[in-house]
Amino acid sequence: MKTMPAVLVVEDESAIAELIAVNLRHNGFRPRWAMDSDSAQREIDAGVPDLILLDWMLPGESGLTLAKRWRADARTKEVPIIMLTARGDEADRVAGLDAGADDYIAKPFSTKELLARVRAVLRRRTPESAGEALTIAGLTLDPSTHRVSFEDTPLKLGPTEFKLLHYLMGHAERVHSRAQLLDNVWGDHVYIEERTVDVHVKRLREALAHAGPMVETVRGAGYRLTAKPAIPVQTVVQTAARASA
């Protein structure tokens, strides 16, 4: 029998939490509930869920603080997080994504949209199907082992960044608009804002820092992965070394 995915709902308003839990349960998920940062951490310690629905404003530590902590923890760094909050400004959405959230839903929201986003995020977490390893300018991605390396040095990528890099390496030197990347990497792009692409491209660039600026921005068009970046790799490495000194 297929195990139902466990979803931790971190929400201090019991009416909203119950509404979410009922809809999750009726759609094949196993909801768990935490009403503040302390109880949320206890739930995580007791067992890592398949996905976290995280309210921004909580008693104790904020959801933003929790997201950053869980992204830094080896046990939870790859657990998908969807932020739920009344803070709907662009700056707040960007802050939530930068903190490590995979998606962001502003209140009020429809349960139908929430469920669609939960399914979409869980699909993105599914490992890539096995295939041939791709190598470009010293950068290697192996779908069968889900590993990425640069000149034999392992690189750490989140699941979404892995899928994004896999797609870009499979279509190297081509320019892809944000909408095209949403279609081909995320799917169900109706529910995801194009700004999400920028956030994950930023994370991907940070993970590939020592490989050089291989992911280029093409002004007014989108992004491309190139074996011949405009800035020499040595310059980037020296810059990174100075920044970390």
C-alpha positions as CSV (number, residue, x, y, z in Angstrom):
1,M,0.0,0.0,0.0
2,K,1.3,3.4,-0.9
3,T,2.1,5.6,2.1
4,M,0.2,8.9,2.3
5,P,2.6,11.9,2.4
6,A,2.8,13.5,5.8
7,V,2.2,17.3,5.9
8,L,3.1,19.4,8.9
9,V,0.8,22.4,9.2
10,V,2.4,25.1,11.3
11,E,-0.5,27.5,12.0
12,D,-1.5,29.3,15.2
13,E,-5.1,29.9,14.1
14,S,-6.9,26.7,14.9
15,A,-9.9,27.3,12.5
16,I,-7.5,27.7,9.6
17,A,-5.4,24.7,10.6
18,E,-8.5,22.5,10.9
19,L,-9.7,23.6,7.5
20,I,-6.4,22.8,5.9
21,A,-6.1,19.5,7.8
22,V,-9.6,18.3,6.7
23,N,-8.9,19.1,3.1
24,L,-5.5,17.4,3.2
25,R,-6.9,14.3,4.8
26,H,-9.7,14.1,2.2
27,N,-7.1,14.3,-0.6
28,G,-4.7,11.5,0.5
29,F,-2.4,13.3,2.9
30,R,-1.6,12.8,6.6
31,P,-1.8,16.2,8.3
32,R,0.0,17.0,11.5
33,W,-0.5,20.3,13.4
34,A,1.8,22.6,15.4
35,M,0.5,25.9,16.7
36,D,3.9,27.7,17.5
37,S,7.6,27.5,16.8
38,D,8.3,25.2,19.8
39,S,5.7,22.6,19.0
40,A,6.7,22.8,15.3
41,Q,10.3,21.9,16.3
42,R,9.1,19.1,18.5
43,E,7.1,17.7,15.6
44,I,10.1,17.9,13.3
45,D,12.3,16.2,16.0
46,A,9.7,13.4,16.3
47,G,9.6,12.7,12.6
48,V,10.5,14.6,9.4
49,P,7.4,15.2,7.3
50,D,7.2,15.1,3.5
51,L,6.2,18.8,3.3
52,I,5.7,21.7,5.6
53,L,2.9,24.4,5.4
54,L,4.4,27.2,7.4
55,D,2.7,30.3,8.7
56,W,4.9,33.4,8.8
57,M,3.5,35.0,12.0
58,L,3.7,32.6,14.9
59,P,4.0,32.8,18.7
60,G,7.6,32.6,19.6
61,E,9.9,32.4,16.6
62,S,8.6,33.5,13.2
63,G,8.0,31.1,10.3
64,L,10.8,32.9,8.5
65,T,13.3,32.1,11.2
66,L,12.1,28.5,11.3
67,A,12.5,28.1,7.5
68,K,16.1,29.4,7.7
69,R,16.9,27.0,10.6
70,W,15.4,24.0,8.8
71,R,17.2,24.8,5.6
72,A,20.5,24.8,7.6
73,D,19.7,21.4,9.2
74,A,20.9,18.3,7.4
75,R,17.7,16.4,8.4
76,T,15.3,19.0,7.0
77,K,17.2,20.9,4.3
78,E,15.4,19.2,1.5
79,V,11.9,19.1,3.0
80,P,9.6,21.3,0.8
81,I,8.3,24.3,2.6
82,I,5.3,26.4,1.5
83,M,4.8,29.7,3.4
84,L,1.3,30.7,4.3
85,T,0.9,34.3,5.3
86,A,-1.2,37.4,5.2
87,R,2.0,39.3,4.1
88,G,1.4,39.4,0.4
89,D,3.8,42.2,-0.7
90,E,6.4,41.3,-3.3
91,A,9.2,42.1,-0.8
92,D,7.7,39.7,1.7
93,R,7.3,37.0,-1.0
94,V,10.9,37.4,-2.0
95,A,12.0,37.3,1.7
96,G,10.1,34.0,2.2
97,L,11.6,32.4,-0.9
98,D,15.1,33.7,0.0
99,A,14.7,32.1,3.5
100,G,14.3,28.7,1.8
101,A,10.6,28.4,1.0
102,D,9.7,26.5,-2.2
103,D,6.5,28.4,-2.7
104,Y,4.5,31.2,-1.1
105,I,0.7,31.5,-0.7
106,A,-0.9,34.7,0.6
107,K,-4.0,34.6,2.8
108,P,-6.8,34.4,2.1
109,F,-6.4,31.4,-0.3
110,S,-8.6,28.8,-1.7
111,T,-8.1,25.2,-0.5
112,K,-8.2,24.1,-4.2
113,E,-5.2,26.3,-5.0
114,L,-3.4,25.2,-1.8
115,L,-3.8,21.5,-2.7
116,A,-2.6,22.1,-6.3
117,R,0.5,23.8,-5.0
118,V,1.1,21.0,-2.5
119,R,1.0,18.4,-5.2
120,A,3.2,20.5,-7.5
121,V,5.9,21.0,-4.9
122,L,5.9,17.3,-4.0
123,R,6.2,16.5,-7.7
124,R,9.2,18.8,-8.0
125,R,10.8,17.0,-5.1
126,T,10.7,13.6,-6.9
127,P,14.2,12.6,-8.0
128,E,15.0,12.8,-11.7
129,S,14.6,9.7,-13.7
130,A,17.8,7.8,-14.5
131,G,19.6,8.9,-17.6
132,E,23.0,9.6,-19.0
133,A,25.3,11.9,-17.1
134,L,25.8,15.4,-18.6
135,T,29.1,17.2,-18.6
136,I,29.8,20.8,-19.7
137,A,33.1,22.6,-19.1
138,G,34.0,20.5,-16.0
139,L,30.5,20.5,-14.6
140,T,28.9,17.1,-14.3
141,L,25.4,16.1,-13.4
142,D,24.4,12.4,-13.0
143,P,20.7,11.8,-12.8
144,S,21.1,8.2,-11.8
145,T,22.9,9.1,-8.6
146,H,21.5,12.6,-8.2
147,R,25.0,14.1,-7.8
148,V,26.6,17.2,-9.2
149,S,30.3,17.9,-9.3
150,F,32.7,20.5,-10.8
151,E,36.2,19.1,-11.7
152,D,35.5,16.1,-9.4
153,T,34.5,18.3,-6.4
154,P,31.0,17.5,-5.2
155,L,28.5,20.4,-5.2
156,K,25.4,20.6,-3.0
157,L,22.1,21.5,-4.7
158,G,18.6,21.4,-3.5
159,P,16.0,19.3,-5.4
160,T,14.6,22.2,-7.3
161,E,18.0,23.6,-8.2
162,F,19.0,20.1,-9.4
163,K,16.0,19.9,-11.7
164,L,16.7,23.4,-13.0
165,L,20.4,22.6,-13.7
166,H,19.4,19.3,-15.3
167,Y,17.1,21.1,-17.7
168,L,19.6,23.9,-18.5
169,M,22.5,21.4,-19.1
170,G,20.3,19.4,-21.4
171,H,19.5,22.5,-23.4
172,A,22.9,24.3,-23.1
173,E,23.6,27.6,-24.9
174,R,19.8,28.1,-25.5
175,V,18.0,31.1,-24.0
176,H,15.0,30.1,-21.9
177,S,12.4,32.6,-20.7
178,R,11.0,32.4,-17.1
179,A,7.7,31.1,-18.5
180,Q,9.5,28.3,-20.4
181,L,11.5,27.3,-17.3
182,L,8.3,27.2,-15.2
183,D,6.7,25.0,-17.8
184,N,9.6,22.6,-18.2
185,V,11.0,22.5,-14.6
186,W,8.2,23.3,-12.3
187,G,5.0,22.4,-14.3
188,D,1.6,23.7,-13.2
189,H,3.1,27.2,-13.7
190,V,-0.3,28.8,-13.4
191,Y,0.1,28.6,-9.6
192,I,3.7,29.8,-9.4
193,E,5.0,33.3,-10.0
194,E,7.8,34.0,-12.5
195,R,9.8,35.7,-9.6
196,T,10.2,32.2,-8.2
197,V,12.5,31.4,-11.1
198,D,14.8,34.3,-10.2
199,V,15.2,33.1,-6.6
200,H,16.1,29.5,-7.6
201,V,18.5,30.8,-10.3
202,K,20.2,32.8,-7.6
203,R,20.5,29.7,-5.4
204,L,21.8,27.7,-8.3
205,R,24.5,30.3,-9.1
206,E,25.6,30.3,-5.4
207,A,25.9,26.5,-5.6
208,L,28.0,26.7,-8.8
209,A,30.1,29.6,-7.6
210,H,33.4,27.9,-8.2
211,A,32.3,26.6,-11.6
212,G,32.1,30.2,-12.8
213,P,29.2,32.3,-14.1
214,M,27.8,29.5,-16.3
215,V,24.2,30.5,-15.8
216,E,23.9,33.8,-17.6
217,T,21.1,36.4,-17.7
218,V,20.1,37.4,-21.1
219,R,18.5,40.8,-20.7
220,G,14.9,40.9,-21.7
221,A,14.9,37.3,-22.7
222,G,15.7,35.0,-19.8
223,Y,18.5,32.6,-18.8
224,R,21.0,30.3,-20.5
225,L,23.7,27.9,-19.4
226,T,26.9,28.3,-21.3
227,A,30.3,26.6,-21.5
228,K,31.9,29.9,-22.3
229,P,30.8,32.5,-19.7
230,A,31.5,36.1,-20.4
231,I,33.5,36.5,-17.2
232,P,36.6,34.3,-16.8
233,V,36.2,31.5,-14.2
234,Q,39.5,32.5,-12.5
235,T,38.1,36.0,-11.8
236,V,35.0,34.5,-10.1
237,V,37.1,32.1,-8.0
238,Q,39.3,35.0,-6.9
239,T,36.3,37.1,-6.1
240,A,34.7,34.3,-4.1
241,A,38.0,33.7,-2.2
242,R,38.3,37.4,-1.3
243,A,34.7,37.5,-0.1
244,S,35.2,34.5,2.2
245,A,38.6,35.8,3.5
